[in-house]
Amino acid sequence: MLWKLAVSAIFVVCAQAALRASRPLSPEPWNRCWNNQLVAAVCCQGVWGGAGCWDDGRSYSWCCARASLVSRSVPPPQPHCEQRLAKVAAELNAETVYRVLVEPVESQVANLQLPQAHVLEPFFSGPSTLAQGMMLQLVELVVRVFEDSEIAFWAHGNTLVGLLRHYGPIPWDDETELGVFAHEMEDIVGALQTVLQKGHPAFGPVVMSAVPVPRCVRNCGQWLLSFRKGIAYNTSKFRHPVVRITWFDPRGESSSWREHFGADSRGLVQHRSLLAKLLPTHHRRLYATLWLPTPRDPWAVLNAQFTAGSCRAEARHLMEVCHIQACRKIGTAFPISTAQASSLPCATLAAAFPVVLLQQEFPSETSLLLEFGTMAAKEGADVRGNGSGKEPAVGQLPRLSFSVEVAVDVARVAHVLLLGQEELAGSRAKGTACWVRIYGSHSLLKSNTSSIEA
């Protein structure tokens, strides 16, 4: 009899365990607000003071506390980003757009005289079409691994400059730099080992080299990736093009903080301030055929680099002055000779490269229409039904911020884009980026559709 009771008890226990295993696991609260667990941890634990954590209606109870898992309903489907943006574009005053944005830029380009050929040569000696395609293939490979590994990353340094000014790589640069955020360097190394295992059918396997950093002997947290069939320049032992990976840790201990943002970046107050500028990386921007995350406040991050000395101080005017290297590169020589000239007015280079020469940001529809809208539009409410620019409540449309950008080249003159960025909360949501042309007959953006679920 006892053995029958024992067998029955074991059967009941196993059945209960199987029943528990068959039930779907409750999602972690942070999954609804951030796409990276480390970012969620530093937000929920208050590591950097909360700046940037609670944008767009996020709250501690909703994003961090398990008790709230069943306390909030899922918001209903919302209109697409491009639909909202088209509505805003229809309310802009075409005459104001031309007078304030287009006319000054076209006049600036028309009145500039081209410098002599030897001055332009360094800017025209950039990577070939093949090399650019090779670099984008490598970037895409790395990005997919980082996303699968849930590692937070963003366009950094010169790459961020190219993202803002060219919607892609800087035309004369053959390097892409990505900043990454992780607790330990081993987390990044593990992801990069996955990249090395993949390779490319045409360009061969990926090779990796650790970058020697000044004042750092080993484990410096910077790596260069390239295809084995990449181009070998006489000035460098590395194959080109390359993808540079730069590791930043939440404690401020990795050498990248000092190299890119100065020694003061390791102080508690300054470190928290930098983290608030870098994270979360919800915004995405077109990088040729890819969409890469940007820091939470890309202009503030670049300004911090300029101030620290890792970038040229005058490069903070990056829409006005174009440099061969806006930000210093460590560990590999740039393959273009810069003896003749290292910087030129960006308007001068519009003779060869389309370039964004003017950019203005607006936090809400109201602020945009007050600047460029028709008289009737200026009296309207913003996209969410108010003009305060505050974060939306549950069930309301996510906040839509705007950027008006004027790009130009001498052949097709100026065109103006209105870019929108939705802030989305939820599992793995990074926000939706969309754009619409409001002046001109062409666009630097090459995607087949005017919006993308980043």
Secondary structure, DSSP 4 states (H G I P E B T S, - for coil): -HHHHHHHHHHHHHHHHHHHHHSPPPPPGGGGT-S-HHHHHHHHTTTTTTTTTTGGG--HHHHT-GGGGGSSPPPPP---HHHHHHHHHTTB-HHHHIIIIIHHHHHHHHTPPP--HHHHHHHHS---HHHHHHHHHHHHHHHHHHHHTT-EEEE-THHHHHHHHHSSS-TT--EEEEEEE-SSHHHHHHHHHHHHHH-BTTTB-EEEEEPP-TT--S--SEEEEEETTSEE-TT-SSEESEEEEEEE-TTS-SHHHHHHH-GGGGSHHHHHHHHHHH-----EEEETTEEEE--SSHHHHHHHHHHHTSB-GGGGSTTTEEES-SB---SS--SS--SS-SEEEHHHHTTTS-EEEEEEEESSHHHHHHHHB-HHHHTS--TTS-SS-PPPPTTSPPPEEEEEEEEEETTTEEEEEEEEEE---STT---EEEEEEEESS--S---SSSEEE-
